[in-house]
Amino acid sequence: MNPSSKIKLLLADDHGIVREGLKALLRRHSDMEVVGEASTGKAAVDLTRQTLPDVIIMDIQMPDLNGIEASRQILAENPDIRILALAADLSHTAIGQAVRAGIKGFMLKESMFDELIEAITSIHRNQEYYCPRIRGQFVNHYTTFLATGNIERKPDLDRKEYELIQWLSQGKSVGEIAHHFGKSPKTIDAKRRKTMNKLGLSSLAELTKYAIAQGITDLNY
């Protein structure tokens, strides 16, 4: 990346008022330029291919594809892009998923704008950035590990299982999911049963609770 050029930013958030607010604030910085906006995770993936931003400000919870899974797909294609995740609430599960996905920064939406600029600048320089409350979460989690010698592990989900859980927990039917992915309802239903068995879940209600607890979806969808 050329340090003398503007930092190209892509804003990914499903709330238009949030994107407009960020754009208005970012206009104060002549070394930054917003090159695109996305309101869904899938749109963020598609728009990244078109605009090739330096940094993506990515909301964790979005429809179609949440921010973490969208980030996984983006970084698989463009590992040099830096992603700054934004979340409304503090969740060690979401933080862990973000780190494993390759996301370089994580902030809460309660953070001040000056801190956002610091975070953008840091990850653009290939440095990691986590806001103070999240750094505290890391310390607490590590302290638990030292005290107990164990941190609860969940079964690893592949990309398709992760997406399927998100769609089912958002109330989408097997038919709707099958249409979206170009598969037969029978194939999607078989995948649903296999995934639920893998997680030890017996109902969609349990699956939804699991998705919320793991930061795969939230109560807004």
Secondary structure by P-SEA (a helix, b strand, c coil): ccccccbbbbbbcccaaaaaaaaaaaccccccccccccccaaaaaaaaaaccccccccccccccccaaaaaaaaaaacccbbbbbbbccccaaaaaaaaaacccccccccccaaaaaaaaaaaaacbbbbcaaaaaaaaaaaaaaaacccccccccccaaaaaaaaaaaacccaaaaaaaacccaaaaaaaaaaaaaaaccccaaaaaaaaaaaccccccc
